[in-house]
C-alpha cells in the first residue's frame, strides 16, 4: 500500500517539480500513464476471479464515446458518469451471457464483443464513423485541469483496488480463481462474484476512457477501440504483478515511460525493441516486477 501511495504522491506533485523545457511533454506523458494504469487496474480487478478479459478496450472506448457525445449537453463531470454507466451496463449484458465460460472461451467471447462494438461505433451515424468525433475540452480555463482529472481517475482506481484488499469480495475472488467447484462447496456465489467484479472493473475502464476523450479532444474507433488498448490492459498487470495494487501502478508508469523513451531514441523501430524487452521480462519475471522486488502476489 505504501508503495502505491508514494507513487501517487509523486505523480500529484509532478507539475510543481522543476521539469525545465520538458515540462509540457512530461505532463502529457504522465496523463496518458495515469489513464492506462487506471485501465490496467480495472482489468486486474476482474482477473482476480480468474477470468481473462479482452473486452476492456471496448469498455474504454464506450466510456470515451459516451462521455464525448454527452459532454456538450451535460458538462464534463456528468458526461464521465454517463461513460461509466454505459460501460457498466454493457458489461452487465456481456457478463450475464458469458461469465459461465472459462479460460480461452471467455477470452474469445470478450474479443468478439470488442469487435462487434467497434464495428457498431464505426457504422453508427451519430458517432462520426471513421471520420471521428470532436470532444469539447473539460476545463478550458484551467491549464492543469486535464492533468488532475486524469490523476483523479487513477486515484479512484487505486482507492477501489486498495479498498477491496482484505474484503469479503477479495476472499471470494481468490477462492473463485483457485477453484470454482471448491468455492461453490464453500458457499461462494461464484457467478455473482464474477459479475460484481466485472461491473466494478468495466465502470473504471469506462471512466479512464471518458477522461481520455477529454485529453485527446478527438476520438476515432480505430484509436479508442483498438486491440492495443485491450493488450495494454492485460500486459501491464502481468509485467508489474498480478492481483495487487502496486503491481499495475508500477508496471503502468514504467511501461509507458519505457515506450515513450524508446519512441524518442529508437524512432520507427521502437516497437520491436519494446516487444523484445517485454517478452524477456515476462519470461524471466513470472511474478512480475513485484516478484523481483520481493513482493507477494495478492498483497496491496
Residue pairs with C-beta under 8 A, 6 or more apart in sequence:
1 162
1 165
1 245
1 246
1 300
3 246
3 249
3 250
4 158
4 162
4 245
4 246
4 249
4 300
7 246
7 249
7 250
7 253
8 154
8 155
8 158
8 249
11 30
11 34
11 151
11 154
11 253
12 151
14 26
14 27
14 30
15 23
15 27
15 144
15 147
19 26
19 27
27 147
29 256
29 257
29 260
30 147
30 150
31 146
31 147
31 150
31 151
31 215
32 150
32 215
32 256
33 252
33 253
33 256
33 257
34 150
34 151
34 153
34 154
35 150
35 153
35 154
35 208
35 211
35 212
35 215
36 208
36 232
36 236
36 252
36 256
37 154
37 157
37 236
37 248
37 249
37 251
37 252
37 253
37 256
38 153
38 154
38 156
38 157
38 204
38 207
38 208
39 56
39 60
39 204
39 205
39 208
39 209
39 229
39 232
39 233
40 232
40 233
40 234
40 236
40 237
40 240
40 248
40 251
40 252
41 154
41 157
41 158
41 160
41 161
41 204
41 237
41 245
41 248
41 249
41 252
42 56
42 59
42 157
42 200
42 201
42 202
42 203
42 204
42 205
42 208
42 233
43 53
43 56
43 201
43 205
43 233
43 234
43 236
43 237
43 248
44 161
44 237
44 242
44 243
44 244
44 247
44 248
45 160
45 161
45 164
45 197
45 200
45 201
45 204
46 53
46 194
46 197
46 198
46 201
47 53
47 234
47 237
47 242
47 243
48 170
48 173
48 174
48 177
48 197
48 243
49 173
49 176
49 177
49 193
49 194
49 197
50 102
50 176
50 177
50 178
50 180
51 99
51 102
51 106
51 194
51 197
51 198
52 103
52 104
52 106
52 107
52 234
53 106
53 107
53 110
53 198
53 201
53 233
53 234
54 107
54 110
54 111
54 114
54 230
54 234
55 91
55 94
55 110
55 111
55 113
55 114
55 202
55 230
56 201
56 202
56 205
56 229
56 230
56 233
56 234
57 114
57 225
57 226
57 227
57 228
57 229
57 230
57 231
57 233
58 90
58 110
58 113
58 114
58 117
58 118
58 225
58 230
59 87
59 90
59 91
59 201
59 202
59 205
59 206
59 209
60 87
60 205
60 206
60 208
60 209
60 212
60 224
60 225
60 229
60 233
61 117
61 118
61 121
61 209
61 221
61 224
61 225
61 229
62 83
62 86
62 87
62 90
62 117
62 206
62 209
63 80
63 83
63 84
63 86
63 87
63 205
63 206
63 207
63 208
63 209
63 210
63 212
63 213
64 83
64 209
64 210
64 212
64 213
64 219
64 224
65 83
65 121
65 127
65 133
65 209
65 213
65 219
65 224
66 79
66 82
66 83
66 85
66 86
66 87
66 206
66 210
67 76
67 79
67 80
67 82
67 83
67 135
67 209
67 210
67 211
67 213
67 214
68 79
68 133
68 135
68 210
68 213
68 219
69 126
69 127
69 133
70 78
70 79
70 82
70 83
71 79
71 135
71 136
71 138
71 213
71 214
72 136
74 82
76 138
76 139
76 149
76 214
79 210
80 207
80 210
80 211
82 210
83 206
83 207
83 209
83 210
83 213
84 203
84 204
84 206
84 207
84 210
85 203
85 206
86 206
87 202
87 203
87 205
87 206
87 207
87 209
88 199
88 202
88 203
88 206
90 117
90 202
91 198
91 199
91 201
91 202
91 203
92 195
92 198
92 199
94 109
94 110
94 113
94 198
95 194
95 195
95 198
95 199
96 195
97 109
98 106
98 109
98 110
98 113
99 106
99 191
99 194
99 195
99 198
100 191
101 109
102 180
111 230
114 225
114 227
114 230
117 225
118 221
118 225
121 127
121 221
121 224
121 225
122 129
122 130
122 221
123 129
127 133
127 221
128 134
128 219
128 220
129 221
130 220
130 221
130 222
131 220
132 218
132 219
132 220
133 218
133 219
133 220
134 217
134 218
135 213
135 214
135 216
135 217
135 218
135 219
136 217
137 146
137 214
137 217
138 145
138 146
138 149
138 214
139 145
139 146
139 149
146 214
146 215
149 211
149 214
150 211
150 215
153 207
153 208
153 211
154 249
156 204
156 207
157 204
157 207
157 208
158 245
158 249
160 200
160 204
161 245
161 248
161 300
162 245
162 300
164 170
164 173
165 245
165 299
165 300
169 193
169 196
169 197
172 183
172 188
172 189
172 193
173 193
173 197
174 243
174 298
175 182
175 183
175 186
175 188
176 183
176 188
176 190
176 193
176 194
180 190
183 190
184 190
205 233
209 224
212 224
213 219
213 224
216 223
232 255
235 251
235 255
235 278
236 248
236 251
236 252
236 255
237 243
237 247
237 248
237 251
237 288
238 251
238 282
238 288
239 251
239 254
239 255
239 278
239 281
239 282
239 285
239 288
239 289
240 246
240 247
240 248
240 249
240 250
240 251
240 252
240 254
240 288
240 289
240 290
241 247
241 248
241 250
241 251
241 287
241 288
241 289
241 290
241 291
241 295
241 297
242 287
242 288
242 297
243 297
243 298
244 290
244 295
244 297
244 298
244 299
244 300
245 300
246 290
246 295
246 299
246 300
247 288
247 289
247 290
247 295
250 289
250 290
251 288
251 289
254 289
255 278
258 274
258 277
259 270
259 274
262 270
262 273
262 274
263 270
266 273
281 289
285 291
285 292
287 297
290 296
290 297
290 299
291 297
